[in-house]
Structures are given as C-alpha cells and as structure tokens.
C-alpha cells in the first residue's frame, strides 16, 4: 500500500468541476471546486438536500462523479476522474476514514472487534476473510481506543454503549486504520449536547494534535463557527460560500438559504460578537 510519507502535496483534497447526477435530472453536485490543505479543519455546511453527503461520499470513492467532467485528488494522487477510479484508489481509500451519523458498528461484536475492522482493507485476503489479527494489530486497536478514552470498554458489546460512546468507537476505528484524512458526515446529529461537545472536542483534538485533515459536515452553524478553521457552504449542489467562520453571519445565511436558514441556526454561537447575535434569533422569511 502507498505510504503517506511518499506523497508530496500541500493539499490533502483537491476537487475540480465535480458534478453528480442521480437518474437523469437530479443534480446533487454542480461543478464544485474545492481545495483543502493538509491538516486543515473544514466545516461543510448546508440545509437538507444541499449535496453535503454526496460530496463526502465522493471524496472517499463511495460515489462516482459524472463521467463527462470532474476529478478528485487526495494528497496529489488521482482518486477518481471522469467517472472512473484512479490506479491508486485502493491505497487512497485506505488512508481516508469516514464517520457516519449512524456509527455503523456491529452491535453483537465487542468494541475492540469493531475497531479492528478498520484494519481489514490492509490485511491479506485470507486473514481478512477469517478476521484473524496479530498481537501487534490488536495493540494498534487498543491504542486507538485509548486515544479516544474508550480503552476500558474494549471487551464490551458495542450495542451496550451510549450514542456518544459508539461514535467515539467509530472514531477509534479510523485511527486504527491509520487515516490521514477523516470525513465526518453529521457525526453529532443524533447526540445529546454533552456527547456532542465531547465528540467535537475529540475530532478537533485529533486534527490539531495529530495533523489529521478533517472535513466535517454539520447542520449547526454555531458548531461550525466554534470548531472549524474554515466553512464551505453548499446550496442545491453548488458551492456558495468558502471562507472564514465569522464571515458566515446571520445576514449572509439568510441571503444564501432564505427560510432554510432556520435549519442551520439551532443553538447560540459561542463566537458571536454579542450574546444576542444568535440567541433566540427568529429568521425572517
């Protein structure tokens, strides 16, 4: 597998003219152009149907762009172009972790077993099919669990964990995988406020302390403003804002999304200039 150390690129992610059509007429992405620097934390914002999930799934090769245009490069290497995966796609997928809202853990399996599944793509086919792991691989998984504060739950069934604990286990799985790019698709949408803070703090810590490039899809502008270096906003498949968090104020949100802006304003913003900037705000039609 290609080593991350062999890649020389200032950009972890480069998206050019990315379009995605479902069926014959439904445009999920419309000519999106985006570059994310290595080690950057980018918040992907947008109302329902804006194309956030489609873009994230395209960034790890789970969705293929339209054949007539567009490409995605990860660390300078071709993941996909014109509807086809590049020759390094398997290696690039191996260093790209994706975290979903639904956690995607196997409930009857132990937490440690779930984390070990992050290593499966790197194993020889026979060991992968049999699920056989070496002591060193188990140690790697335990270190990942320790990094997210979940080592004490290693032998517990995943189904017995709280939502926040399951999401932390899912993050540990990407760490065990050795991911250098983490794509998080609404990772806190189903969590309570305390779990939300803990998961967001954890993701941001991994980004800052370990240099992992993080692209995180959110519905909540306050979270994006608090945790992200930069916000990219989508509307109906088009990139309509790309800039600093404080540049996406209430007036700009209303301008971009109209009444849909209500979906993005769900909590007071800790970075607002005054306590009343977002608190109790009613978005006018």
Residue pairs with C-beta under 8 A, 6 or more apart in sequence:
1 90
1 91
1 94
1 122
2 77
2 88
2 91
2 92
2 95
4 75
4 95
4 180
7 75
7 76
7 77
8 76
9 38
9 73
9 75
9 76
10 37
10 38
11 35
11 36
11 37
11 38
11 73
11 75
11 76
12 36
12 37
12 38
12 39
12 40
12 74
12 75
12 180
12 181
12 213
13 34
13 35
13 36
13 59
13 72
13 73
13 74
13 181
13 213
13 215
14 34
14 35
14 36
14 72
14 73
14 74
14 76
15 32
15 33
15 34
15 35
15 55
15 58
15 59
15 70
15 71
15 72
16 33
16 70
16 71
16 72
17 31
17 32
17 33
17 69
17 70
17 71
18 29
18 31
18 32
18 33
18 34
18 55
18 58
18 65
18 70
18 71
18 72
19 27
19 29
19 30
19 31
19 32
19 65
19 66
19 68
19 69
19 70
20 27
20 28
20 29
20 51
20 54
20 58
20 63
20 64
20 65
20 66
20 237
21 27
21 28
21 66
22 28
27 236
27 237
28 51
28 54
28 237
29 51
29 54
29 55
29 58
29 65
29 237
30 51
30 236
30 237
30 238
31 69
31 70
31 238
32 51
32 55
32 234
32 237
32 238
32 239
33 239
34 232
34 239
34 242
36 42
36 213
36 215
37 213
38 75
38 211
38 213
39 207
39 211
39 212
39 213
40 213
40 214
40 229
40 230
41 204
41 207
41 208
41 213
41 214
41 216
41 227
41 228
41 229
41 230
42 214
42 215
42 216
42 228
42 229
42 230
42 231
42 232
43 216
43 217
43 218
43 223
43 224
43 227
43 228
43 230
43 231
43 232
43 245
44 52
44 55
44 56
44 215
44 216
44 217
44 218
44 232
44 233
44 234
45 52
45 217
45 218
45 219
45 221
45 224
45 231
45 232
45 233
45 234
45 241
45 248
45 264
46 52
46 217
46 233
46 234
46 235
47 219
47 235
47 257
47 260
47 261
47 263
47 264
48 260
48 263
49 236
50 233
50 234
50 235
50 236
50 237
51 234
51 236
51 237
51 238
52 185
52 186
52 217
52 234
53 185
53 186
53 217
54 63
54 237
55 234
56 98
56 183
56 185
56 215
56 217
57 63
57 98
57 185
58 64
58 65
58 72
58 80
59 72
59 74
59 79
59 96
59 181
59 183
59 215
60 79
60 93
60 96
60 98
60 183
61 79
61 80
61 85
61 89
61 92
61 93
62 98
64 80
64 83
64 84
64 85
65 71
65 72
65 80
65 82
65 83
66 83
67 82
67 83
67 84
68 82
68 83
69 82
70 81
70 82
71 78
71 80
71 81
71 82
72 78
72 79
72 80
72 81
73 79
74 92
74 95
74 96
74 181
75 92
75 95
75 180
75 181
77 86
77 88
77 91
77 92
78 86
78 87
78 88
78 89
79 85
79 86
79 88
79 89
79 92
79 93
80 86
80 89
86 92
90 121
93 121
94 121
94 122
94 177
94 178
95 177
95 178
95 179
95 180
95 181
96 179
96 180
96 181
96 182
96 183
97 118
97 173
97 174
97 175
97 177
97 179
97 181
97 182
97 183
98 174
98 182
98 183
98 184
98 185
99 167
99 170
99 171
99 174
99 182
99 183
99 184
99 185
99 187
100 170
100 185
100 186
100 187
101 185
101 186
101 187
101 189
101 190
102 190
103 163
103 166
103 167
103 169
103 170
104 170
105 114
105 158
105 161
105 166
105 169
105 170
106 113
106 114
106 117
106 158
107 157
107 158
107 159
108 157
108 158
108 159
109 157
109 158
110 154
110 155
110 156
110 157
110 158
111 145
111 150
111 153
111 154
111 155
111 156
111 157
111 158
111 161
111 169
112 138
112 141
112 142
112 145
112 154
112 155
114 158
114 169
114 170
114 173
115 141
115 144
115 145
115 169
115 172
115 173
115 176
116 131
116 133
116 137
116 138
116 141
116 176
117 173
118 141
118 144
118 173
118 174
118 175
118 176
118 177
119 133
119 137
119 140
119 141
119 176
119 177
120 128
120 131
121 128
121 177
122 177
122 178
123 133
127 133
133 141
140 176
141 172
141 176
142 151
142 154
143 176
144 172
144 173
144 175
144 176
145 151
145 153
145 154
145 169
145 172
147 172
147 175
147 206
148 168
148 169
148 171
148 172
148 175
148 202
149 168
149 202
150 165
150 168
150 169
150 172
153 161
153 165
153 169
158 166
158 169
161 169
162 195
163 190
163 191
163 192
163 195
164 191
164 192
164 194
164 195
164 196
164 198
164 199
167 187
167 188
167 191
167 195
167 199
168 198
168 199
168 202
170 187
171 182
171 199
171 202
171 203
171 206
174 182
175 206
179 212
180 211
180 212
180 213
181 212
181 213
181 215
182 203
182 206
182 207
182 212
182 213
182 214
182 215
183 215
183 216
184 203
184 214
184 215
184 216
184 217
185 217
186 217
186 218
186 219
187 199
187 203
187 216
188 195
188 196
188 199
188 200
188 218
188 223
189 219
191 199
196 223
200 223
200 226
200 227
203 214
203 216
203 227
204 214
204 227
206 212
206 214
207 213
207 214
216 227
216 228
218 224
219 263
219 264
219 266
220 264
220 266
220 267
221 231
221 248
221 253
221 264
221 265
221 269
222 265
222 266
222 267
222 268
222 269
222 270
222 278
223 267
224 231
224 245
224 248
225 231
225 245
225 246
225 248
225 269
225 270
225 271
225 272
226 269
226 270
226 271
228 245
229 245
230 242
230 243
230 244
230 245
231 241
231 242
231 243
231 244
231 245
231 247
231 248
232 239
232 241
232 242
233 239
233 240
233 241
233 242
233 248
233 256
234 240
235 256
235 257
240 256
241 247
241 248
241 252
241 256
245 271
246 271
249 277
250 261
250 265
250 277
250 278
250 281
250 283
253 261
253 264
253 265
253 283
254 261
254 283
254 284
257 263
257 264
258 285
259 283
259 285
261 283
262 283
265 278
265 281
265 283
267 278
268 275
268 278
268 279
269 277
269 278
272 278
272 279
